[in-house]
Amino acid sequence: MTRYGDLWAGVVSWPNLVLAARKARRGKRDREVVQRFEFQQERELLRLQRELESGAYQPGAFTTHHISRPKPRLISAAPYRDRVVHHAVMNVLEPILDRHFHPDSYACRTGKGTHAAARRLQALMRRFPFAVQFDVVKFFPNIDHEILKGQFRRLLKDRRVLALLDLIVDASNEQEGEADWFPGDDLFAPFVRRRGLPIGNLTSQWFANWYLTGFDHRLTSGLRVGGYVRYCDDFVLLDRTRERLRALVPLVAEALVALRLRHHARAHVAPVRAGRVFVGFRVTPAFRRLRNVAVRRFLARLGRYRRAHARGRLSREAVHRRLVGWLGHAEQGDNLALVARVSRGWRFRAGRFVSFR
């Protein structure tokens, strides 16, 4: 693999920091912390630049909260100035990482995403009659820091960039994982080895995707699975026979163990006509439809939008953005009847939301 160097100057350059600040504030300009940074942006960016160049930069503490849907998770938000640094790093690293990602890895990549992943799975289902799906146990909380840093060193040779990546990884807050032992571990290994990336960080998304990139290539090139598609820690293997996929299940588990990861026990080979729940859709060779639970959640949100709009707490423009966003998502599948049924209570004029009926 080609190792990339001479990247540091690009990370700390003034145009890159200005671009990073622009990306960090996208969709957040009404927040007080963003406005304070923006009010003195030149001074703040100069300070960041000096700290990065001198080696004095230190990440701040995370703000955390828990969510329960779609499953319980700890969400961590880095201080705003750290998010600017994350964008500055990824402006330089994104094209390098993307060049080496597997073509059927769809998370956090330009031109990919959940809709493309669902379409790709459906296309593979039309070629292969059997599939088996895997989901990694507590993926983000269990990413091993030592392994991740080693992967960076096989890709990059710029010592200052590597030191900054180490700093970002080491600054990860404590994650809610469970102690687990892997082959070769002593009694204390799960407590000595640092693991976990904060869900909510831009860098975490990219680092996590990179963590499984070698695994992707091993499955498709080394094990020669017929079809493969992955979105973050959820991936599906497809092939022409049940026996071939059943033989692959323990090999997949072995490849994950090498990364100090495990998959959930439910990895059953089944005909593709039975369908798979993947990236929010139920996908079969014949159709892609939103999951029933996703529809119920949207209907509950819709009720909240209606009440907030009636009380003057949600503007027409805000309602419009939310409705159009959901419509765009739903229309990526075979959901026309659902869209027609749900939207009977809305009034649009010239393509804009006017009111609820």
C-alpha positions as CSV (number, residue, x, y, z in Angstrom):
1,M,0.0,0.0,0.0
2,T,1.2,3.5,-0.9
3,R,2.1,5.5,2.2
4,Y,1.3,9.2,2.1
5,G,3.4,12.0,3.4
6,D,3.8,15.8,3.3
7,L,0.3,16.4,4.5
8,W,0.8,18.6,7.6
9,A,1.1,21.9,5.7
10,G,-2.3,21.2,4.1
11,V,-3.9,20.5,7.5
12,V,-2.8,23.7,9.1
13,S,-2.9,26.0,6.1
14,W,-5.1,29.1,6.5
15,P,-7.5,28.3,3.5
16,N,-8.0,24.8,5.0
17,L,-8.9,26.1,8.4
18,V,-11.3,28.7,7.0
19,L,-12.9,25.9,5.0
20,A,-13.1,23.7,8.1
21,A,-14.8,26.5,10.0
22,R,-17.4,26.9,7.2
23,K,-18.1,23.2,7.2
24,A,-18.3,23.0,11.0
25,R,-21.0,25.8,11.2
26,R,-23.1,24.3,8.5
27,G,-26.7,24.0,9.8
28,K,-25.6,25.3,13.2
29,R,-25.4,29.0,12.8
30,D,-28.1,29.8,15.3
31,R,-26.2,28.2,18.2
32,E,-24.6,30.5,20.7
33,V,-21.2,28.6,20.7
34,V,-21.0,28.9,16.9
35,Q,-21.9,32.6,16.9
36,R,-19.2,33.3,19.6
37,F,-16.6,31.6,17.4
38,E,-17.8,33.3,14.3
39,F,-17.7,36.7,15.9
40,Q,-14.0,36.3,16.4
41,Q,-13.3,33.7,13.7
42,E,-10.0,35.2,12.5
43,R,-8.6,35.3,16.0
44,E,-9.9,31.8,16.9
45,L,-8.5,30.3,13.7
46,L,-5.1,32.0,14.2
47,R,-5.0,30.6,17.8
48,L,-5.9,27.1,16.6
49,Q,-3.2,27.4,13.8
50,R,-0.6,28.4,16.4
51,E,-1.5,25.6,18.8
52,L,-1.4,23.0,16.0
53,E,1.9,24.2,14.6
54,S,3.6,24.4,18.1
55,G,2.1,21.1,19.3
56,A,0.2,22.9,22.1
57,Y,-3.2,21.9,20.9
58,Q,-5.2,19.7,23.3
59,P,-8.8,18.6,22.7
60,G,-11.5,19.6,25.2
61,A,-14.1,17.7,27.1
62,F,-17.1,16.1,25.4
63,T,-20.7,16.9,26.1
64,T,-22.7,13.7,26.3
65,H,-26.3,12.5,26.3
66,H,-28.1,9.2,25.8
67,I,-30.5,8.2,23.1
68,S,-32.8,5.1,23.1
69,R,-33.7,4.9,19.4
70,P,-33.0,3.1,17.2
71,K,-31.0,1.5,20.1
72,P,-29.5,2.8,23.3
73,R,-26.3,4.8,22.6
74,L,-24.1,7.4,24.2
75,I,-23.8,10.4,21.9
76,S,-20.7,12.7,22.5
77,A,-20.3,16.2,21.1
78,A,-16.8,17.6,21.0
79,P,-16.2,21.3,21.7
80,Y,-16.8,23.5,18.7
81,R,-13.2,24.4,18.1
82,D,-12.3,20.7,18.1
83,R,-14.9,20.1,15.5
84,V,-13.2,22.7,13.3
85,V,-9.9,20.7,13.8
86,H,-11.7,17.5,12.8
87,H,-12.9,19.1,9.6
88,A,-9.4,20.4,8.9
89,V,-8.0,16.9,9.3
90,M,-10.7,15.3,7.2
91,N,-10.4,17.9,4.4
92,V,-7.0,16.4,3.8
93,L,-7.5,12.8,4.7
94,E,-10.9,12.2,3.1
95,P,-9.7,11.8,-0.5
96,I,-6.9,9.5,0.7
97,L,-9.2,7.2,2.7
98,D,-11.9,7.2,0.1
99,R,-9.3,6.0,-2.5
100,H,-8.7,2.9,-0.5
101,F,-12.3,2.2,0.8
102,H,-14.0,-0.9,-0.6
103,P,-16.4,0.1,-3.4
104,D,-19.3,-1.6,-1.5
105,S,-18.7,0.3,1.7
106,Y,-21.4,3.0,1.9
107,A,-21.1,4.9,5.1
108,C,-20.1,8.7,5.2
109,R,-18.9,8.8,1.6
110,T,-19.8,11.3,-1.1
111,G,-22.1,9.6,-3.6
112,K,-22.8,6.7,-1.4
113,G,-25.1,6.7,1.7
114,T,-28.1,4.6,2.9
115,H,-30.2,4.9,-0.3
116,A,-27.3,3.8,-2.5
117,A,-26.6,0.9,-0.1
118,A,-30.2,-0.3,-0.2
119,R,-30.2,-0.1,-4.0
120,R,-26.9,-2.0,-4.2
121,L,-28.3,-4.8,-1.9
122,Q,-31.4,-5.1,-4.0
123,A,-29.2,-5.4,-7.2
124,L,-27.1,-8.1,-5.5
125,M,-30.3,-9.9,-4.4
126,R,-31.4,-10.2,-8.0
127,R,-28.1,-12.0,-8.8
128,F,-27.6,-14.3,-5.8
129,P,-30.4,-16.4,-4.2
130,F,-29.0,-16.6,-0.6
131,A,-27.8,-14.0,1.9
132,V,-26.5,-13.8,5.5
133,Q,-26.4,-10.6,7.5
134,F,-24.1,-9.5,10.3
135,D,-24.1,-6.8,12.9
136,V,-21.1,-6.0,15.0
137,V,-21.6,-5.9,18.8
138,K,-21.2,-2.3,20.1
139,F,-19.0,-1.4,17.2
140,F,-17.9,2.2,18.1
141,P,-17.3,1.4,21.8
142,N,-15.1,-1.6,20.9
143,I,-12.8,-0.1,18.3
144,D,-9.3,-0.9,19.5
145,H,-7.0,2.2,19.7
146,E,-3.8,0.3,19.1
147,I,-5.1,-1.5,16.1
148,L,-6.6,1.7,14.6
149,K,-3.3,3.6,15.1
150,G,-1.4,0.7,13.4
151,Q,-3.8,1.0,10.4
152,F,-3.0,4.7,10.1
153,R,0.7,4.0,10.1
154,R,0.3,1.6,7.2
155,L,-1.3,4.3,5.2
156,L,0.5,7.5,6.3
157,K,4.1,8.5,7.0
158,D,3.6,12.2,8.0
159,R,4.7,12.1,11.6
160,R,2.9,15.3,12.6
161,V,-0.4,14.2,11.1
162,L,-0.1,10.8,12.8
163,A,0.6,12.5,16.1
164,L,-2.6,14.6,15.7
165,L,-4.6,11.5,14.8
166,D,-3.2,9.8,17.9
167,L,-4.3,12.8,19.9
168,I,-7.8,12.7,18.6
169,V,-8.1,9.0,19.2
170,D,-6.6,9.2,22.7
171,A,-9.0,12.1,23.6
172,S,-12.0,9.7,23.1
173,N,-14.2,9.7,26.2
174,E,-15.0,6.5,28.1
175,Q,-17.5,4.4,26.1
176,E,-20.1,2.0,27.4
177,G,-18.6,-1.3,26.3
178,E,-18.2,-4.6,28.1
179,A,-15.0,-6.3,29.0
180,D,-14.1,-9.1,26.5
181,W,-11.2,-11.4,26.1
182,F,-9.7,-12.4,22.8
183,P,-7.1,-15.1,21.9
184,G,-3.7,-14.3,23.4
185,D,-5.1,-11.9,26.1
186,D,-4.0,-12.1,29.7
187,L,-6.3,-11.4,32.5
188,F,-5.9,-7.6,32.4
189,A,-5.9,-7.0,28.6
190,P,-9.5,-5.8,28.4
191,F,-8.8,-3.2,31.1
192,V,-5.4,-2.1,29.8
193,R,-6.1,-1.7,26.1
194,R,-7.9,1.5,25.3
195,R,-10.9,1.2,23.0
196,G,-13.9,3.1,21.8
197,L,-14.6,6.1,19.6
198,P,-17.2,8.8,20.5
199,I,-20.4,8.5,18.4
200,G,-21.1,11.9,17.1
201,N,-17.6,13.0,16.0
202,L,-16.9,13.5,12.3
203,T,-13.5,11.8,12.7
204,S,-15.1,8.8,14.5
205,Q,-17.3,8.1,11.4
206,W,-14.3,8.1,9.1
207,F,-12.0,6.2,11.5
208,A,-14.6,3.5,12.1
209,N,-15.1,3.1,8.4
210,W,-11.4,2.8,7.9
211,Y,-11.1,0.3,10.7
212,L,-13.2,-2.2,8.7
213,T,-11.7,-1.5,5.3
214,G,-9.1,-4.3,5.4
215,F,-11.8,-6.6,6.6
216,D,-13.9,-5.6,3.5
217,H,-11.1,-6.5,1.1
218,R,-10.3,-9.7,2.9
219,L,-13.9,-10.9,2.5
220,T,-14.2,-10.1,-1.2
221,S,-10.7,-10.8,-2.4
222,G,-9.4,-13.4,0.0
223,L,-12.6,-15.3,0.8
224,R,-14.2,-14.5,-2.6
225,V,-17.7,-14.0,-1.4
226,G,-20.2,-13.7,-4.3
227,G,-21.8,-10.4,-3.2
228,Y,-21.1,-7.9,-0.4
229,V,-22.4,-4.6,0.9
230,R,-21.6,-2.8,4.2
231,Y,-23.0,0.3,5.9
232,C,-21.0,1.1,9.0
233,D,-21.1,-2.1,11.2
234,D,-24.1,-3.7,9.3
235,F,-23.1,-5.9,6.4
236,V,-24.6,-8.6,4.1
237,L,-22.9,-11.4,2.3
238,L,-24.6,-13.1,-0.7
239,D,-23.8,-16.2,-2.7
240,R,-25.3,-18.9,-4.9
241,T,-25.6,-21.7,-2.2
242,R,-26.5,-21.9,1.4
243,E,-23.5,-24.2,2.0
244,R,-21.1,-21.6,0.8
245,L,-22.5,-18.9,3.1
246,R,-22.6,-21.3,6.1
247,A,-19.0,-22.1,5.5
248,L,-18.2,-18.3,5.5
249,V,-19.9,-17.5,8.8
250,P,-17.0,-18.8,11.1
251,L,-14.4,-17.2,8.8
252,V,-16.2,-13.9,9.1
253,A,-16.2,-14.3,12.9
254,E,-12.5,-15.1,12.8
255,A,-11.7,-12.0,10.7
256,L,-13.7,-9.8,13.2
257,V,-11.9,-11.3,16.2
258,A,-8.6,-10.2,14.6
259,L,-9.9,-6.7,15.0
260,R,-11.1,-7.5,18.6
261,L,-14.7,-7.4,17.5
262,R,-17.6,-9.9,17.6
263,H,-20.8,-10.1,15.7
264,H,-24.3,-10.7,17.2
265,A,-25.2,-14.4,17.3
266,R,-28.0,-14.0,14.8
267,A,-26.3,-14.7,11.5
268,H,-28.7,-17.0,9.6
269,V,-28.5,-17.9,6.0
270,A,-31.8,-17.4,4.2
271,P,-33.2,-17.0,0.7
272,V,-33.2,-13.4,-0.4
273,R,-36.9,-13.6,-1.3
274,A,-37.5,-13.5,2.5
275,G,-36.0,-10.0,2.5
276,R,-33.5,-8.2,4.8
277,V,-33.9,-5.2,7.0
278,F,-31.0,-2.9,6.0
279,V,-30.3,0.8,6.4
280,G,-33.9,1.5,7.4
281,F,-35.6,-0.4,4.5
282,R,-37.0,-3.9,4.1
283,V,-35.2,-5.0,1.0
284,T,-36.2,-7.9,-1.3
285,P,-35.4,-8.6,-5.0
286,A,-38.8,-7.1,-5.8
287,F,-39.1,-4.0,-3.6
288,R,-37.6,-1.7,-1.1
289,R,-40.0,-0.4,1.6
290,L,-39.6,1.6,4.8
291,R,-39.8,-0.4,7.9
292,N,-43.1,-0.3,9.8
293,V,-41.4,1.0,12.9
294,A,-39.8,3.8,10.9
295,V,-43.3,4.8,9.6
296,R,-44.8,4.8,13.1
297,R,-42.0,7.0,14.4
298,F,-42.5,9.5,11.6
299,L,-46.3,9.6,12.3
300,A,-45.5,10.3,15.9
301,R,-43.2,13.1,14.8
302,L,-45.8,14.4,12.4
303,G,-48.2,14.7,15.3
304,R,-45.6,16.8,17.2
305,Y,-45.1,19.0,14.1
306,R,-48.8,19.6,13.8
307,R,-49.2,20.6,17.4
308,A,-46.1,22.8,17.4
309,H,-47.3,24.5,14.2
310,A,-50.7,25.1,15.6
311,R,-49.2,26.8,18.6
312,G,-46.9,29.0,16.5
313,R,-43.7,27.2,17.7
314,L,-42.8,25.7,14.3
315,S,-42.8,27.9,11.2
316,R,-44.1,26.8,7.8
317,E,-40.6,26.8,6.5
318,A,-39.4,24.5,9.3
319,V,-42.4,22.2,8.7
320,H,-41.7,22.3,5.0
321,R,-38.0,21.2,5.5
322,R,-39.0,18.3,7.7
323,L,-41.8,17.0,5.4
324,V,-39.7,17.4,2.2
325,G,-36.8,15.6,3.9
326,W,-39.0,12.6,4.9
327,L,-40.7,12.5,1.4
328,G,-37.2,12.4,-0.2
329,H,-36.3,9.5,2.0
330,A,-39.5,7.6,1.5
331,E,-39.5,8.1,-2.3
332,Q,-36.2,6.2,-2.5
333,G,-38.1,3.0,-2.1
334,D,-41.4,1.6,-3.3
335,N,-43.5,3.7,-0.9
336,L,-45.8,5.6,-3.2
337,A,-49.0,4.3,-1.6
338,L,-47.7,5.1,1.9
339,V,-46.7,8.6,0.8
340,A,-50.1,9.2,-0.7
341,R,-51.8,8.0,2.5
342,V,-49.7,10.0,4.9
343,S,-49.7,13.2,2.9
344,R,-53.5,13.5,2.7
345,G,-53.4,15.7,5.7
346,W,-51.0,18.3,4.2
347,R,-51.6,21.2,1.9
348,F,-48.9,22.3,-0.5
349,R,-49.1,25.2,-2.9
350,A,-46.5,25.7,-5.7
351,G,-44.4,23.0,-4.1
352,R,-44.4,24.7,-0.6
353,F,-46.1,23.5,2.6
354,V,-49.1,25.8,3.4
355,S,-50.9,24.1,6.3
356,F,-52.2,20.9,7.8
357,R,-55.7,20.0,6.8
